[in-house]
Amino acid sequence: MINGYNGKGVKVDLSSNKIEEFEIEDFIIESFLGGRGLGVYFLKKLFNPKENPLSENSPLIITAGGLTGTKTPTGGRFSISFKSPLTGTITSSNSGGFWGVNFRKTGYDVLIISGKSSEPVYLYISEDRVKIISAKDLWGKTLSETTDILKEKYTKAVKVLAIGPAGENLVLISAIMNDYSRAVARGGPGALMGSKNLKAIVVDGRKKLIPKNQELYYSGIKQANKLLKSSPVTSKALPQLGTVGLLKLINDHDMLPHKNFQDVYHKPENIEKISGELLRKKLLIAKRGCFNCTITCTRKTKVDDKTGEGPEFETTALMGANLDIYDLEDIAISNYICNDYGLDTISLGNTIGLAMELYEKGYITKSDTEGIELMFGKRGILPVITELTALNRGFGKYIGEGAKRLAERFNAPELAMVVKGLELPGYEPRASYTQALGYATSPRGGCHLKGGYLVTLGFFGGSREVNRFLIDTAAGHVVNEQDSGCVADSLGICRFSLYAFGENELARIYSGYTGLDVSPEDLKFIAQNIQNLEREYNIKAGFTKEDDSLPPRMFNEKLMIAGEMRAIERDSQFEKMLQKYYEIRGWDSEGNPPKTT
Ligand code: SF4
């Protein structure tokens, strides 16, 4: 068995209550590392891409990263892989916090949950032991109530991953949360967990993780920590203001969406009202970090008598600036509801933006919304819509289906700001052609993480800085970012640490930890292989080159960005970038990976 891994997983079938351990062969671990990689491997093996993602045998595959729980900076992440009920794509979403660390210390690298329980249950996993326990008294409770009850029942040391009312109500934009407010959000994993009648997973692991080659391992960790301290992004920008500190910078680069991506024009005084600086002054109680993280980008905040985490950049961008709502308190309160009920704030903010555009253009009327005036900039409606969505009530039922379905329902599919059915995050594609290509090629759809976090490389990429409008070089940058991100996702490292260190340090740490001889090139090769498998899965699920695209608005409507009127020209710009991307990936001109890759 490879050092540092448990070498085994456990399958739980909730239909039959059968619990079965299985061995994970070394060559599988060597080929897929962990996290996203192992998740993709098992999903491909176990679930037919053509099947309904909410069918009984649709699995949730939970995997610890290859370095999760080690001393690697930010190394606390785990992944959940599944076929998305929202989009139908292969989806791997990951989260920080502390749950993943405890999971790995239970003695399992992989947890596969399939089937559907006849009544609400939760799982309790301690060292090499799994129990299925009734959760009748937990069903209907919020995330904080559920977590408090389970911690009270066991010990404060256990970690809880759970769904809130949104997941129970099968809301397609619902998240799975852990450690109260860390989200596995994108693609609707909460609905899949809810469909299985599975409320929570409690982990109580304490196994020790011991590196094989201490000298190599610690030399890599020392170097990574040194780089974290010297990078201005990881030592200053994120620790000082959190991710919401990006808001002004993104706006200054004409990248911050407004009114469902109709423009990027915000008055500077409005941006001040929702800025990271104001959050620090008015709402901040404490800075928080995930496991072994010195970047500490998380913000604990307070509004009146309510406390919670956030809002982070994406929430502020999508549920604030995009909706023309510049009210930090309203955004924070709505964020607390999302955390406690289990909703994806990106998909929610994006979909509300669409609903507001549909309302203002007359596709939706007051009778559809049961009296709610869904106007851009309307004060006070955000917490109301958020709660209705989580509870699957009133007009919230339609918001909870996500932007693609909402736009189709009201006969305006072209107004959905989605790629492959997943709602775009808070960066305007016309303001960064590299990011646009990243969105279009992301395996899980409109996403700045799986698509590559290219946007900020345009202004604080350091040595990796890229020109955001250059067509010829875009594909190379996108492939590079996607590969690095896939390495981080598979090893269980936070994407933000990539502003400081990368494959060189990770290869040294991973080799020291496992005793394997793994080079930076090996890590990239593995990442490419994982993404080829994801591509194959999506193709078998029915996705084609036509789905590697952008909302029509990005091609048809010009905006003044960085001093020029810009849209993305379909043939001379987008298609050119896409073909180059396929070529670098080794795929044919239709985006099919040949067997030889
Ligand atoms: S940078 Fe932020 S999200 Fe990443 S591990 Fe640290 S606290 Fe968590």
Residues whose N, C-alpha, C, O or C-beta is under 5 A from the ligand:
A	BS01	SF4	T74 G96 R288 G289 C290 C293 I295 T296 C297 T298 C494 F496
